[in-house]
Amino acid sequence: MAIGIDRAIHKRLVDGLVVLSEEESSSWREVLHELQQAYERANNMLSKAEQSAVLYNEVQSIIRIKVAAELRNRKRKTKL
């Protein structure tokens, strides 16, 4: 599962909004501000998701090793 932010498009959009906010009314500045806030929230959420995925993978790896060891032990016991 890949989730992300297209940073190149975000940069171009911000650049366009900066130009509009300098030439036009303050409504473009508000849009730019809202976009920046949404970007920061999304970026923070992505960072938390990445950290959670790393933790999950570490726990999963530890459990996989323990399960494999236990299954090997049970298999040995049944052969004896």
HTML snippet that shows the backbone in 3Dmol.js (N, CA, C, O; Angstrom):
<script src="https://3Dmol.org/build/3Dmol-min.js"></script>
<div id="view" style="width:600px;height:400px;position:relative"></div>
<script>
const pdb = `
ATOM      1  N   MET A   1       0.850  -1.177   0.000  1.00  0.00           N
ATOM      2  CA  MET A   1       0.000   0.000   0.000  1.00  0.00           C
ATOM      3  C   MET A   1       0.889   1.231   0.000  1.00  0.00           C
ATOM      4  O   MET A   1       1.679   1.435   0.922  1.00  0.00           O
ATOM      5  N   ALA A   2       0.761   2.033  -1.012  1.00  0.00           N
ATOM      6  CA  ALA A   2       1.560   3.251  -1.104  1.00  0.00           C
ATOM      7  C   ALA A   2       0.640   4.463  -1.002  1.00  0.00           C
ATOM      8  O   ALA A   2      -0.318   4.615  -1.759  1.00  0.00           O
ATOM      9  N   ILE A   3       0.961   5.296  -0.062  1.00  0.00           N
ATOM     10  CA  ILE A   3       0.209   6.541   0.131  1.00  0.00           C
ATOM     11  C   ILE A   3       1.234   7.655   0.226  1.00  0.00           C
ATOM     12  O   ILE A   3       2.260   7.496   0.887  1.00  0.00           O
ATOM     13  N   GLY A   4       0.976   8.766  -0.418  1.00  0.00           N
ATOM     14  CA  GLY A   4       1.952   9.841  -0.346  1.00  0.00           C
ATOM     15  C   GLY A   4       1.391  11.161  -0.836  1.00  0.00           C
ATOM     16  O   GLY A   4       0.226  11.279  -1.214  1.00  0.00           O
ATOM     17  N   ILE A   5       2.261  12.133  -0.811  1.00  0.00           N
ATOM     18  CA  ILE A   5       1.933  13.483  -1.267  1.00  0.00           C
ATOM     19  C   ILE A   5       2.789  13.745  -2.497  1.00  0.00           C
ATOM     20  O   ILE A   5       4.000  13.526  -2.471  1.00  0.00           O
ATOM     21  N   ASP A   6       2.168  14.212  -3.574  1.00  0.00           N
ATOM     22  CA  ASP A   6       2.930  14.580  -4.755  1.00  0.00           C
ATOM     23  C   ASP A   6       3.522  15.964  -4.490  1.00  0.00           C
ATOM     24  O   ASP A   6       2.865  16.986  -4.686  1.00  0.00           O
ATOM     25  N   ARG A   7       4.756  15.972  -4.049  1.00  0.00           N
ATOM     26  CA  ARG A   7       5.405  17.217  -3.619  1.00  0.00           C
ATOM     27  C   ARG A   7       5.681  18.164  -4.789  1.00  0.00           C
ATOM     28  O   ARG A   7       5.674  19.383  -4.613  1.00  0.00           O
ATOM     29  N   ALA A   8       5.923  17.616  -5.972  1.00  0.00           N
ATOM     30  CA  ALA A   8       6.184  18.462  -7.144  1.00  0.00           C
ATOM     31  C   ALA A   8       4.932  19.258  -7.513  1.00  0.00           C
ATOM     32  O   ALA A   8       5.006  20.459  -7.774  1.00  0.00           O
ATOM     33  N   ILE A   9       3.788  18.583  -7.533  1.00  0.00           N
ATOM     34  CA  ILE A   9       2.536  19.286  -7.841  1.00  0.00           C
ATOM     35  C   ILE A   9       2.214  20.288  -6.740  1.00  0.00           C
ATOM     36  O   ILE A   9       1.759  21.396  -7.022  1.00  0.00           O
ATOM     37  N   HIS A  10       2.446  19.906  -5.489  1.00  0.00           N
ATOM     38  CA  HIS A  10       2.194  20.829  -4.379  1.00  0.00           C
ATOM     39  C   HIS A  10       3.035  22.094  -4.548  1.00  0.00           C
ATOM     40  O   HIS A  10       2.533  23.204  -4.369  1.00  0.00           O
ATOM     41  N   LYS A  11       4.308  21.927  -4.891  1.00  0.00           N
ATOM     42  CA  LYS A  11       5.205  23.081  -5.050  1.00  0.00           C
ATOM     43  C   LYS A  11       4.721  23.984  -6.174  1.00  0.00           C
ATOM     44  O   LYS A  11       4.689  25.205  -6.019  1.00  0.00           O
ATOM     45  N   ARG A  12       4.336  23.384  -7.324  1.00  0.00           N
ATOM     46  CA  ARG A  12       3.845  24.203  -8.443  1.00  0.00           C
ATOM     47  C   ARG A  12       2.564  24.939  -8.074  1.00  0.00           C
ATOM     48  O   ARG A  12       2.382  26.100  -8.440  1.00  0.00           O
ATOM     49  N   LEU A  13       1.675  24.264  -7.348  1.00  0.00           N
ATOM     50  CA  LEU A  13       0.427  24.882  -6.938  1.00  0.00           C
ATOM     51  C   LEU A  13       0.686  26.043  -5.981  1.00  0.00           C
ATOM     52  O   LEU A  13       0.083  27.109  -6.107  1.00  0.00           O
ATOM     53  N   VAL A  14       1.592  25.826  -5.020  1.00  0.00           N
ATOM     54  CA  VAL A  14       1.929  26.894  -4.071  1.00  0.00           C
ATOM     55  C   VAL A  14       2.535  28.081  -4.811  1.00  0.00           C
ATOM     56  O   VAL A  14       2.192  29.230  -4.535  1.00  0.00           O
ATOM     57  N   ASP A  15       3.442  27.799  -5.759  1.00  0.00           N
ATOM     58  CA  ASP A  15       4.047  28.890  -6.535  1.00  0.00           C
ATOM     59  C   ASP A  15       2.983  29.689  -7.282  1.00  0.00           C
ATOM     60  O   ASP A  15       3.034  30.919  -7.317  1.00  0.00           O
ATOM     61  N   GLY A  16       2.015  28.984  -7.882  1.00  0.00           N
ATOM     62  CA  GLY A  16       0.935  29.675  -8.584  1.00  0.00           C
ATOM     63  C   GLY A  16       0.074  30.495  -7.636  1.00  0.00           C
ATOM     64  O   GLY A  16      -0.328  31.614  -7.958  1.00  0.00           O
ATOM     65  N   LEU A  17      -0.204  29.934  -6.470  1.00  0.00           N
ATOM     66  CA  LEU A  17      -1.013  30.674  -5.493  1.00  0.00           C
ATOM     67  C   LEU A  17      -0.273  31.898  -4.959  1.00  0.00           C
ATOM     68  O   LEU A  17      -0.894  32.925  -4.685  1.00  0.00           O
ATOM     69  N   VAL A  18       1.028  31.799  -4.813  1.00  0.00           N
ATOM     70  CA  VAL A  18       1.814  32.955  -4.358  1.00  0.00           C
ATOM     71  C   VAL A  18       1.692  34.090  -5.365  1.00  0.00           C
ATOM     72  O   VAL A  18       1.493  35.244  -4.987  1.00  0.00           O
ATOM     73  N   VAL A  19       1.813  33.756  -6.654  1.00  0.00           N
ATOM     74  CA  VAL A  19       1.688  34.776  -7.703  1.00  0.00           C
ATOM     75  C   VAL A  19       0.294  35.397  -7.656  1.00  0.00           C
ATOM     76  O   VAL A  19       0.152  36.619  -7.703  1.00  0.00           O
ATOM     77  N   LEU A  20      -0.735  34.549  -7.563  1.00  0.00           N
ATOM     78  CA  LEU A  20      -2.106  35.067  -7.522  1.00  0.00           C
ATOM     79  C   LEU A  20      -2.347  35.913  -6.277  1.00  0.00           C
ATOM     80  O   LEU A  20      -3.036  36.931  -6.345  1.00  0.00           O
ATOM     81  N   SER A  21      -1.793  35.506  -5.153  1.00  0.00           N
ATOM     82  CA  SER A  21      -2.043  36.245  -3.916  1.00  0.00           C
ATOM     83  C   SER A  21      -1.367  37.611  -3.930  1.00  0.00           C
ATOM     84  O   SER A  21      -1.807  38.534  -3.245  1.00  0.00           O
ATOM     85  N   GLU A  22      -0.301  37.735  -4.709  1.00  0.00           N
ATOM     86  CA  GLU A  22       0.366  39.043  -4.825  1.00  0.00           C
ATOM     87  C   GLU A  22      -0.407  39.970  -5.749  1.00  0.00           C
ATOM     88  O   GLU A  22      -0.428  41.183  -5.541  1.00  0.00           O
ATOM     89  N   GLU A  23      -1.046  39.401  -6.774  1.00  0.00           N
ATOM     90  CA  GLU A  23      -1.726  40.202  -7.786  1.00  0.00           C
ATOM     91  C   GLU A  23      -3.206  40.417  -7.499  1.00  0.00           C
ATOM     92  O   GLU A  23      -3.775  41.435  -7.890  1.00  0.00           O
ATOM     93  N   GLU A  24      -3.822  39.469  -6.825  1.00  0.00           N
ATOM     94  CA  GLU A  24      -5.271  39.494  -6.639  1.00  0.00           C
ATOM     95  C   GLU A  24      -5.639  39.827  -5.187  1.00  0.00           C
ATOM     96  O   GLU A  24      -4.832  40.347  -4.416  1.00  0.00           O
ATOM     97  N   SER A  25      -6.867  39.509  -4.859  1.00  0.00           N
ATOM     98  CA  SER A  25      -7.392  39.794  -3.521  1.00  0.00           C
ATOM     99  C   SER A  25      -6.811  38.838  -2.491  1.00  0.00           C
ATOM    100  O   SER A  25      -6.060  37.920  -2.817  1.00  0.00           O
ATOM    101  N   SER A  26      -7.174  39.077  -1.261  1.00  0.00           N
ATOM    102  CA  SER A  26      -6.663  38.257  -0.165  1.00  0.00           C
ATOM    103  C   SER A  26      -7.276  36.855  -0.141  1.00  0.00           C
ATOM    104  O   SER A  26      -6.825  35.996   0.617  1.00  0.00           O
ATOM    105  N   SER A  27      -8.296  36.621  -0.961  1.00  0.00           N
ATOM    106  CA  SER A  27      -8.914  35.283  -0.957  1.00  0.00           C
ATOM    107  C   SER A  27      -7.902  34.214  -1.381  1.00  0.00           C
ATOM    108  O   SER A  27      -7.948  33.095  -0.871  1.00  0.00           O
ATOM    109  N   TRP A  28      -6.989  34.537  -2.306  1.00  0.00           N
ATOM    110  CA  TRP A  28      -5.961  33.575  -2.712  1.00  0.00           C
ATOM    111  C   TRP A  28      -4.971  33.315  -1.584  1.00  0.00           C
ATOM    112  O   TRP A  28      -4.454  32.206  -1.445  1.00  0.00           O
ATOM    113  N   ARG A  29      -4.713  34.334  -0.785  1.00  0.00           N
ATOM    114  CA  ARG A  29      -3.834  34.137   0.378  1.00  0.00           C
ATOM    115  C   ARG A  29      -4.469  33.171   1.364  1.00  0.00           C
ATOM    116  O   ARG A  29      -3.784  32.341   1.960  1.00  0.00           O
ATOM    117  N   GLU A  30      -5.783  33.283   1.533  1.00  0.00           N
ATOM    118  CA  GLU A  30      -6.502  32.357   2.417  1.00  0.00           C
ATOM    119  C   GLU A  30      -6.432  30.929   1.873  1.00  0.00           C
ATOM    120  O   GLU A  30      -6.221  29.979   2.627  1.00  0.00           O
ATOM    121  N   VAL A  31      -6.610  30.790   0.564  1.00  0.00           N
ATOM    122  CA  VAL A  31      -6.528  29.465  -0.057  1.00  0.00           C
ATOM    123  C   VAL A  31      -5.123  28.896   0.129  1.00  0.00           C
ATOM    124  O   VAL A  31      -4.966  27.720   0.454  1.00  0.00           O
ATOM    125  N   LEU A  32      -4.109  29.724  -0.076  1.00  0.00           N
ATOM    126  CA  LEU A  32      -2.722  29.301   0.111  1.00  0.00           C
ATOM    127  C   LEU A  32      -2.478  28.862   1.554  1.00  0.00           C
ATOM    128  O   LEU A  32      -1.834  27.842   1.800  1.00  0.00           O
ATOM    129  N   HIS A  33      -2.991  29.632   2.489  1.00  0.00           N
ATOM    130  CA  HIS A  33      -2.821  29.296   3.908  1.00  0.00           C
ATOM    131  C   HIS A  33      -3.517  27.969   4.243  1.00  0.00           C
ATOM    132  O   HIS A  33      -2.949  27.130   4.942  1.00  0.00           O
ATOM    133  N   GLU A  34      -4.725  27.783   3.752  1.00  0.00           N
ATOM    134  CA  GLU A  34      -5.459  26.530   3.997  1.00  0.00           C
ATOM    135  C   GLU A  34      -4.745  25.334   3.357  1.00  0.00           C
ATOM    136  O   GLU A  34      -4.685  24.251   3.940  1.00  0.00           O
ATOM    137  N   LEU A  35      -4.206  25.544   2.157  1.00  0.00           N
ATOM    138  CA  LEU A  35      -3.470  24.472   1.488  1.00  0.00           C
ATOM    139  C   LEU A  35      -2.220  24.097   2.287  1.00  0.00           C
ATOM    140  O   LEU A  35      -1.911  22.915   2.440  1.00  0.00           O
ATOM    141  N   GLN A  36      -1.520  25.079   2.784  1.00  0.00           N
ATOM    142  CA  GLN A  36      -0.314  24.819   3.568  1.00  0.00           C
ATOM    143  C   GLN A  36      -0.658  24.063   4.861  1.00  0.00           C
ATOM    144  O   GLN A  36       0.058  23.143   5.255  1.00  0.00           O
ATOM    145  N   GLN A  37      -1.744  24.454   5.505  1.00  0.00           N
ATOM    146  CA  GLN A  37      -2.163  23.756   6.725  1.00  0.00           C
ATOM    147  C   GLN A  37      -2.525  22.302   6.427  1.00  0.00           C
ATOM    148  O   GLN A  37      -2.147  21.396   7.171  1.00  0.00           O
ATOM    149  N   ALA A  38      -3.265  22.085   5.327  1.00  0.00           N
ATOM    150  CA  ALA A  38      -3.646  20.723   4.941  1.00  0.00           C
ATOM    151  C   ALA A  38      -2.402  19.901   4.609  1.00  0.00           C
ATOM    152  O   ALA A  38      -2.329  18.723   4.957  1.00  0.00           O
ATOM    153  N   TYR A  39      -1.432  20.509   3.945  1.00  0.00           N
ATOM    154  CA  TYR A  39      -0.185  19.825   3.603  1.00  0.00           C
ATOM    155  C   TYR A  39       0.557  19.412   4.871  1.00  0.00           C
ATOM    156  O   TYR A  39       1.025  18.278   4.978  1.00  0.00           O
ATOM    157  N   GLU A  40       0.663  20.317   5.818  1.00  0.00           N
ATOM    158  CA  GLU A  40       1.365  20.017   7.069  1.00  0.00           C
ATOM    159  C   GLU A  40       0.662  18.901   7.844  1.00  0.00           C
ATOM    160  O   GLU A  40       1.321  18.012   8.384  1.00  0.00           O
ATOM    161  N   ARG A  41      -0.670  18.941   7.901  1.00  0.00           N
ATOM    162  CA  ARG A  41      -1.414  17.864   8.586  1.00  0.00           C
ATOM    163  C   ARG A  41      -1.199  16.529   7.885  1.00  0.00           C
ATOM    164  O   ARG A  41      -0.953  15.513   8.535  1.00  0.00           O
ATOM    165  N   ALA A  42      -1.292  16.533   6.562  1.00  0.00           N
ATOM    166  CA  ALA A  42      -1.097  15.289   5.802  1.00  0.00           C
ATOM    167  C   ALA A  42       0.320  14.767   5.979  1.00  0.00           C
ATOM    168  O   ALA A  42       0.528  13.563   6.125  1.00  0.00           O
ATOM    169  N   ASN A  43       1.280  15.656   5.968  1.00  0.00           N
ATOM    170  CA  ASN A  43       2.674  15.255   6.142  1.00  0.00           C
ATOM    171  C   ASN A  43       2.888  14.634   7.522  1.00  0.00           C
ATOM    172  O   ASN A  43       3.581  13.624   7.650  1.00  0.00           O
ATOM    173  N   ASN A  44       2.296  15.234   8.551  1.00  0.00           N
ATOM    174  CA  ASN A  44       2.407  14.688   9.908  1.00  0.00           C
ATOM    175  C   ASN A  44       1.743  13.316  10.003  1.00  0.00           C
ATOM    176  O   ASN A  44       2.277  12.402  10.632  1.00  0.00           O
ATOM    177  N   MET A  45       0.587  13.180   9.381  1.00  0.00           N
ATOM    178  CA  MET A  45      -0.117  11.895   9.414  1.00  0.00           C
ATOM    179  C   MET A  45       0.681  10.819   8.672  1.00  0.00           C
ATOM    180  O   MET A  45       0.741   9.673   9.118  1.00  0.00           O
ATOM    181  N   LEU A  46       1.292  11.185   7.546  1.00  0.00           N
ATOM    182  CA  LEU A  46       2.117  10.234   6.811  1.00  0.00           C
ATOM    183  C   LEU A  46       3.312   9.783   7.649  1.00  0.00           C
ATOM    184  O   LEU A  46       3.683   8.610   7.646  1.00  0.00           O
ATOM    185  N   SER A  47       3.894  10.721   8.353  1.00  0.00           N
ATOM    186  CA  SER A  47       5.032  10.385   9.209  1.00  0.00           C
ATOM    187  C   SER A  47       4.614   9.403  10.305  1.00  0.00           C
ATOM    188  O   SER A  47       5.321   8.434  10.579  1.00  0.00           O
ATOM    189  N   LYS A  48       3.471   9.657  10.923  1.00  0.00           N
ATOM    190  CA  LYS A  48       2.967   8.748  11.957  1.00  0.00           C
ATOM    191  C   LYS A  48       2.640   7.380  11.370  1.00  0.00           C
ATOM    192  O   LYS A  48       2.906   6.355  12.000  1.00  0.00           O
ATOM    193  N   ALA A  49       2.068   7.355  10.175  1.00  0.00           N
ATOM    194  CA  ALA A  49       1.742   6.084   9.517  1.00  0.00           C
ATOM    195  C   ALA A  49       3.017   5.292   9.228  1.00  0.00           C
ATOM    196  O   ALA A  49       3.052   4.077   9.421  1.00  0.00           O
ATOM    197  N   GLU A  50       4.057   5.975   8.769  1.00  0.00           N
ATOM    198  CA  GLU A  50       5.328   5.300   8.500  1.00  0.00           C
ATOM    199  C   GLU A  50       5.920   4.723   9.788  1.00  0.00           C
ATOM    200  O   GLU A  50       6.419   3.597   9.797  1.00  0.00           O
ATOM    201  N   GLN A  51       5.862   5.497  10.871  1.00  0.00           N
ATOM    202  CA  GLN A  51       6.379   5.015  12.153  1.00  0.00           C
ATOM    203  C   GLN A  51       5.587   3.803  12.639  1.00  0.00           C
ATOM    204  O   GLN A  51       6.161   2.838  13.143  1.00  0.00           O
ATOM    205  N   SER A  52       4.283   3.862  12.485  1.00  0.00           N
ATOM    206  CA  SER A  52       3.438   2.731  12.885  1.00  0.00           C
ATOM    207  C   SER A  52       3.742   1.493  12.051  1.00  0.00           C
ATOM    208  O   SER A  52       3.788   0.383  12.581  1.00  0.00           O
ATOM    209  N   ALA A  53       3.947   1.676  10.758  1.00  0.00           N
ATOM    210  CA  ALA A  53       4.256   0.547   9.882  1.00  0.00           C
ATOM    211  C   ALA A  53       5.596  -0.083  10.259  1.00  0.00           C
ATOM    212  O   ALA A  53       5.730  -1.307  10.241  1.00  0.00           O
ATOM    213  N   VAL A  54       6.581   0.735  10.598  1.00  0.00           N
ATOM    214  CA  VAL A  54       7.882   0.206  11.017  1.00  0.00           C
ATOM    215  C   VAL A  54       7.723  -0.602  12.296  1.00  0.00           C
ATOM    216  O   VAL A  54       8.260  -1.704  12.410  1.00  0.00           O
ATOM    217  N   LEU A  55       6.988  -0.058  13.254  1.00  0.00           N
ATOM    218  CA  LEU A  55       6.762  -0.775  14.517  1.00  0.00           C
ATOM    219  C   LEU A  55       6.029  -2.092  14.264  1.00  0.00           C
ATOM    220  O   LEU A  55       6.404  -3.127  14.816  1.00  0.00           O
ATOM    221  N   TYR A  56       5.001  -2.059  13.444  1.00  0.00           N
ATOM    222  CA  TYR A  56       4.256  -3.267  13.118  1.00  0.00           C
ATOM    223  C   TYR A  56       5.180  -4.319  12.503  1.00  0.00           C
ATOM    224  O   TYR A  56       5.138  -5.486  12.891  1.00  0.00           O
ATOM    225  N   ASN A  57       6.003  -3.913  11.558  1.00  0.00           N
ATOM    226  CA  ASN A  57       6.905  -4.851  10.899  1.00  0.00           C
ATOM    227  C   ASN A  57       7.911  -5.451  11.876  1.00  0.00           C
ATOM    228  O   ASN A  57       8.258  -6.626  11.760  1.00  0.00           O
ATOM    229  N   GLU A  58       8.380  -4.663  12.828  1.00  0.00           N
ATOM    230  CA  GLU A  58       9.307  -5.181  13.836  1.00  0.00           C
ATOM    231  C   GLU A  58       8.617  -6.223  14.723  1.00  0.00           C
ATOM    232  O   GLU A  58       9.169  -7.290  14.991  1.00  0.00           O
ATOM    233  N   VAL A  59       7.401  -5.896  15.171  1.00  0.00           N
ATOM    234  CA  VAL A  59       6.651  -6.832  16.016  1.00  0.00           C
ATOM    235  C   VAL A  59       6.333  -8.100  15.226  1.00  0.00           C
ATOM    236  O   VAL A  59       6.475  -9.210  15.739  1.00  0.00           O
ATOM    237  N   GLN A  60       5.912  -7.934  14.003  1.00  0.00           N
ATOM    238  CA  GLN A  60       5.584  -9.080  13.158  1.00  0.00           C
ATOM    239  C   GLN A  60       6.812  -9.980  12.982  1.00  0.00           C
ATOM    240  O   GLN A  60       6.690 -11.203  13.044  1.00  0.00           O
ATOM    241  N   SER A  61       7.963  -9.403  12.768  1.00  0.00           N
ATOM    242  CA  SER A  61       9.190 -10.168  12.590  1.00  0.00           C
ATOM    243  C   SER A  61       9.525 -10.978  13.840  1.00  0.00           C
ATOM    244  O   SER A  61       9.874 -12.155  13.749  1.00  0.00           O
ATOM    245  N   ILE A  62       9.419 -10.352  14.993  1.00  0.00           N
ATOM    246  CA  ILE A  62       9.685 -11.047  16.264  1.00  0.00           C
ATOM    247  C   ILE A  62       8.712 -12.213  16.449  1.00  0.00           C
ATOM    248  O   ILE A  62       9.118 -13.310  16.831  1.00  0.00           O
ATOM    249  N   ILE A  63       7.448 -11.976  16.182  1.00  0.00           N
ATOM    250  CA  ILE A  63       6.434 -13.016  16.360  1.00  0.00           C
ATOM    251  C   ILE A  63       6.641 -14.147  15.350  1.00  0.00           C
ATOM    252  O   ILE A  63       6.502 -15.319  15.700  1.00  0.00           O
ATOM    253  N   ARG A  64       6.973 -13.807  14.101  1.00  0.00           N
ATOM    254  CA  ARG A  64       7.230 -14.843  13.092  1.00  0.00           C
ATOM    255  C   ARG A  64       8.351 -15.776  13.536  1.00  0.00           C
ATOM    256  O   ARG A  64       8.246 -16.992  13.378  1.00  0.00           O
ATOM    257  N   ILE A  65       9.424 -15.210  14.090  1.00  0.00           N
ATOM    258  CA  ILE A  65      10.556 -16.015  14.562  1.00  0.00           C
ATOM    259  C   ILE A  65      10.119 -16.939  15.695  1.00  0.00           C
ATOM    260  O   ILE A  65      10.490 -18.113  15.724  1.00  0.00           O
ATOM    261  N   LYS A  66       9.330 -16.406  16.627  1.00  0.00           N
ATOM    262  CA  LYS A  66       8.866 -17.216  17.758  1.00  0.00           C
ATOM    263  C   LYS A  66       7.919 -18.319  17.307  1.00  0.00           C
ATOM    264  O   LYS A  66       7.997 -19.446  17.795  1.00  0.00           O
ATOM    265  N   VAL A  67       7.033 -18.002  16.385  1.00  0.00           N
ATOM    266  CA  VAL A  67       6.089 -19.005  15.882  1.00  0.00           C
ATOM    267  C   VAL A  67       6.849 -20.113  15.150  1.00  0.00           C
ATOM    268  O   VAL A  67       6.567 -21.296  15.342  1.00  0.00           O
ATOM    269  N   ALA A  68       7.808 -19.728  14.315  1.00  0.00           N
ATOM    270  CA  ALA A  68       8.589 -20.730  13.582  1.00  0.00           C
ATOM    271  C   ALA A  68       9.347 -21.636  14.548  1.00  0.00           C
ATOM    272  O   ALA A  68       9.396 -22.849  14.348  1.00  0.00           O
ATOM    273  N   ALA A  69       9.931 -21.065  15.580  1.00  0.00           N
ATOM    274  CA  ALA A  69      10.668 -21.865  16.574  1.00  0.00           C
ATOM    275  C   ALA A  69       9.723 -22.819  17.294  1.00  0.00           C
ATOM    276  O   ALA A  69      10.057 -23.986  17.497  1.00  0.00           O
ATOM    277  N   GLU A  70       8.557 -22.337  17.679  1.00  0.00           N
ATOM    278  CA  GLU A  70       7.588 -23.181  18.375  1.00  0.00           C
ATOM    279  C   GLU A  70       7.100 -24.319  17.474  1.00  0.00           C
ATOM    280  O   GLU A  70       6.965 -25.454  17.931  1.00  0.00           O
ATOM    281  N   LEU A  71       6.841 -24.029  16.221  1.00  0.00           N
ATOM    282  CA  LEU A  71       6.403 -25.072  15.295  1.00  0.00           C
ATOM    283  C   LEU A  71       7.499 -26.118  15.083  1.00  0.00           C
ATOM    284  O   LEU A  71       7.214 -27.313  15.007  1.00  0.00           O
ATOM    285  N   ARG A  72       8.752 -25.665  14.988  1.00  0.00           N
ATOM    286  CA  ARG A  72       9.864 -26.624  14.882  1.00  0.00           C
ATOM    287  C   ARG A  72       9.943 -27.516  16.112  1.00  0.00           C
ATOM    288  O   ARG A  72      10.128 -28.727  15.996  1.00  0.00           O
ATOM    289  N   ASN A  73       9.801 -26.911  17.301  1.00  0.00           N
ATOM    290  CA  ASN A  73       9.836 -27.678  18.547  1.00  0.00           C
ATOM    291  C   ASN A  73       8.714 -28.720  18.594  1.00  0.00           C
ATOM    292  O   ASN A  73       8.941 -29.857  19.007  1.00  0.00           O
ATOM    293  N   ARG A  74       7.524 -28.340  18.178  1.00  0.00           N
ATOM    294  CA  ARG A  74       6.391 -29.275  18.178  1.00  0.00           C
ATOM    295  C   ARG A  74       6.618 -30.399  17.180  1.00  0.00           C
ATOM    296  O   ARG A  74       6.280 -31.555  17.438  1.00  0.00           O
ATOM    297  N   LYS A  75       7.195 -30.047  16.039  1.00  0.00           N
ATOM    298  CA  LYS A  75       7.466 -31.057  15.025  1.00  0.00           C
ATOM    299  C   LYS A  75       8.499 -32.065  15.550  1.00  0.00           C
ATOM    300  O   LYS A  75       8.363 -33.269  15.329  1.00  0.00           O
ATOM    301  N   ARG A  76       9.520 -31.571  16.237  1.00  0.00           N
ATOM    302  CA  ARG A  76      10.542 -32.459  16.827  1.00  0.00           C
ATOM    303  C   ARG A  76       9.929 -33.379  17.872  1.00  0.00           C
ATOM    304  O   ARG A  76      10.256 -34.564  17.925  1.00  0.00           O
ATOM    305  N   LYS A  77       9.059 -32.853  18.688  1.00  0.00           N
ATOM    306  CA  LYS A  77       8.432 -33.633  19.759  1.00  0.00           C
ATOM    307  C   LYS A  77       7.582 -34.756  19.190  1.00  0.00           C
ATOM    308  O   LYS A  77       7.539 -35.849  19.754  1.00  0.00           O
ATOM    309  N   THR A  78       6.902 -34.494  18.071  1.00  0.00           N
ATOM    310  CA  THR A  78       6.052 -35.531  17.495  1.00  0.00           C
ATOM    311  C   THR A  78       6.871 -36.628  16.827  1.00  0.00           C
ATOM    312  O   THR A  78       6.404 -37.762  16.714  1.00  0.00           O
ATOM    313  N   LYS A  79       8.104 -36.303  16.377  1.00  0.00           N
ATOM    314  CA  LYS A  79       8.965 -37.298  15.741  1.00  0.00           C
ATOM    315  C   LYS A  79       9.607 -38.215  16.772  1.00  0.00           C
ATOM    316  O   LYS A  79       9.978 -39.343  16.450  1.00  0.00           O
ATOM    317  N   LEU A  80       9.744 -37.743  18.013  1.00  0.00           N
ATOM    318  CA  LEU A  80      10.386 -38.560  19.061  1.00  0.00           C
ATOM    319  C   LEU A  80       9.469 -39.565  19.580  1.00  0.00           C
ATOM    320  O   LEU A  80       9.836 -40.338  20.464  1.00  0.00           O
TER     321      LEU A  80
END
`;
const viewer = $3Dmol.createViewer("view");
viewer.addModel(pdb, "pdb");
viewer.setStyle({}, {cartoon: {color: "spectrum"}});
viewer.zoomTo();
viewer.render();
</script>
